[in-house]
């Protein structure tokens, strides 16, 4: 499980073979991933239990059987294959924390909310973008195969799945590197400290009202 | 860079410290705002043994968890929320960061007070661990929301690595009809381009309808850029912007003002500047809008109808639509102006400024609320101004619940101001997501006058047919 204190000791992501759950809904927003009432909670061992809480459970705590992650083959999924615009909405990094703490390491979707996408990389969660038609094929396969397992290979930038499903994905090389090595972003930036210092001296003189 | 440049190009260029092999830019951040939920970021900073690199560039404001009824510990909804407030106060003190807390008349919602205090200025890069940070783009700034890890990165380094976003221009032509608010303009834009229409892009809003907006109205438009998926939204600074900023507490003064003015005048997009994407909307066609679903793109003019899943050919979309209407408790084909509401909320970083309260009060005046209707000003200064103008009395006489203390309140509900399960709320906030205003809450997004109209009629109503008194 990933680090509690953030990325200083972030777990690298190279290759993952795991159960994948088809979440066939567009615009899964961050309020659905982590309902607002949990925002104030510290990131402790309870954090993993908040994930998709109101999609998974009724108000009385009973399970909603229709929800895909409550269904037999998908209960231990570590990969989500979702609809358009996954993670849209608020900037809450808690949405990524709760996914990661619940064991998810990868979300595949036709598109993501920008801030969620960025937050994911900061926590060792790999967001993979594939075309909508490819996602629909993959979701169908996962629904109808007895072993809904796929492999996501970040080094090769490849998703492979049931019935010889194969799809290549594109990813920003810097972000890929960050995940492959589990790079600490602040330490990386501090390599540029001389440039930052130099910039600050000139900038402050040019725009003193900032 | 050669050739005509956009407002975005100019701001990006002047903040670029370095570029790495992957083409990401290291940007200098002028202003950083934080709030109670920044505790994760302060914890990360502490875990690294670091403190804020430039404390004077960060401002901490308590807004999410603060009560709206009073300003003492007892007014908080439970000790946990008070502790969260105190944690922000402590983190700010430990890092020498300015803290605006309870009892400070300047305090309010970050996205209201940043511009109001002159802390958010043209040409700046502005970030905050909140997606509605796009609001400040209305000042002619590049302003966007970030997560906790990036907040800690900004605290530690005053910089952020960013891939260069794509650019998009949304032009609103023609003339805005009477009774059409800035909220209606942005809801119409989101309906047009979709909730992911701006993904990966920074939007510049332009055209005669945008030019004619007040600063408060521009803040409303830019606020909801994230609801169109955009990284940020911005509007070029002009006389309206500059006159509004003049004299604000943290705005530059004297010779610095003159220098700033010369700089700001040169910021707007030059004719012929290229955008990766363009959208054009006829402002004359925009009507008062309401949302009927659970995404801000589910918006429609008030005189339209709830969509019918039966007319959706795609099976997945059909079932998603059925599911949405089920959650919202709506019948296909039902007139939007025929939907009863249980309560009304007027407030949030979208619509809690003085213009918004004036618009709502004009409808409330001389009428009476048929359902509970809460009004929460966006800042202590907005409250003061509203009271000087007698708006609070208009609301109170109309049976509205005027709250004396500013904050995010029922937009996100984390301070305890919640919409009950199954309840239907006409709200001037920015998100109609499932459970956004409380588990099971049903939200219809509207502008301030439309919200007041819903309060006095007990249902979603066409403000054009009601009219101000």
Boltz contact constraints between the chains, C-beta under 6 A:
constraints:
  - contact:
      token1: [A, 5]
      token2: [B, 47]
      max_distance: 6.0
  - contact:
      token1: [A, 6]
      token2: [B, 44]
      max_distance: 6.0
  - contact:
      token1: [A, 6]
      token2: [B, 149]
      max_distance: 6.0
  - contact:
      token1: [A, 27]
      token2: [B, 195]
      max_distance: 6.0
  - contact:
      token1: [A, 27]
      token2: [B, 295]
      max_distance: 6.0
  - contact:
      token1: [A, 29]
      token2: [B, 433]
      max_distance: 6.0
  - contact:
      token1: [A, 31]
      token2: [B, 433]
      max_distance: 6.0
  - contact:
      token1: [A, 31]
      token2: [B, 435]
      max_distance: 6.0
  - contact:
      token1: [A, 31]
      token2: [B, 436]
      max_distance: 6.0
  - contact:
      token1: [A, 35]
      token2: [B, 435]
      max_distance: 6.0
  - contact:
      token1: [A, 36]
      token2: [B, 412]
      max_distance: 6.0
  - contact:
      token1: [A, 36]
      token2: [B, 414]
      max_distance: 6.0
  - contact:
      token1: [A, 39]
      token2: [B, 37]
      max_distance: 6.0
  - contact:
      token1: [A, 40]
      token2: [B, 84]
      max_distance: 6.0
  - contact:
      token1: [A, 54]
      token2: [B, 435]
      max_distance: 6.0
  - contact:
      token1: [A, 54]
      token2: [B, 439]
      max_distance: 6.0
  - contact:
      token1: [A, 85]
      token2: [B, 196]
      max_distance: 6.0
  - contact:
      token1: [A, 90]
      token2: [B, 131]
      max_distance: 6.0
  - contact:
      token1: [A, 91]
      token2: [B, 129]
      max_distance: 6.0
  - contact:
      token1: [A, 91]
      token2: [B, 130]
      max_distance: 6.0
  - contact:
      token1: [A, 91]
      token2: [B, 131]
      max_distance: 6.0
  - contact:
      token1: [A, 91]
      token2: [B, 145]
      max_distance: 6.0
  - contact:
      token1: [A, 91]
      token2: [B, 147]
      max_distance: 6.0
  - contact:
      token1: [A, 93]
      token2: [B, 147]
      max_distance: 6.0
  - contact:
      token1: [A, 93]
      token2: [B, 148]
      max_distance: 6.0
  - contact:
      token1: [A, 111]
      token2: [B, 196]
      max_distance: 6.0
  - contact:
      token1: [A, 111]
      token2: [B, 199]
      max_distance: 6.0
  - contact:
      token1: [A, 114]
      token2: [B, 231]
      max_distance: 6.0
  - contact:
      token1: [A, 115]
      token2: [B, 131]
      max_distance: 6.0
  - contact:
      token1: [A, 115]
      token2: [B, 145]
      max_distance: 6.0
  - contact:
      token1: [A, 119]
      token2: [B, 147]
      max_distance: 6.0
  - contact:
      token1: [A, 122]
      token2: [B, 149]
      max_distance: 6.0
  - contact:
      token1: [A, 172]
      token2: [B, 163]
      max_distance: 6.0
  - contact:
      token1: [A, 173]
      token2: [B, 22]
      max_distance: 6.0
  - contact:
      token1: [A, 174]
      token2: [B, 22]
      max_distance: 6.0
  - contact:
      token1: [A, 174]
      token2: [B, 24]
      max_distance: 6.0
  - contact:
      token1: [A, 185]
      token2: [B, 153]
      max_distance: 6.0
  - contact:
      token1: [A, 186]
      token2: [B, 153]
      max_distance: 6.0
  - contact:
      token1: [A, 186]
      token2: [B, 156]
      max_distance: 6.0
  - contact:
      token1: [A, 189]
      token2: [B, 157]
      max_distance: 6.0
  - contact:
      token1: [A, 192]
      token2: [B, 18]
      max_distance: 6.0
  - contact:
      token1: [A, 192]
      token2: [B, 26]
      max_distance: 6.0
  - contact:
      token1: [A, 195]
      token2: [B, 17]
      max_distance: 6.0
  - contact:
      token1: [A, 195]
      token2: [B, 18]
      max_distance: 6.0
  - contact:
      token1: [A, 196]
      token2: [B, 17]
      max_distance: 6.0
  - contact:
      token1: [A, 199]
      token2: [B, 17]
      max_distance: 6.0
  - contact:
      token1: [A, 209]
      token2: [B, 252]
      max_distance: 6.0
  - contact:
      token1: [A, 209]
      token2: [B, 256]
      max_distance: 6.0
  - contact:
      token1: [A, 209]
      token2: [B, 260]
      max_distance: 6.0
  - contact:
      token1: [A, 210]
      token2: [B, 30]
      max_distance: 6.0
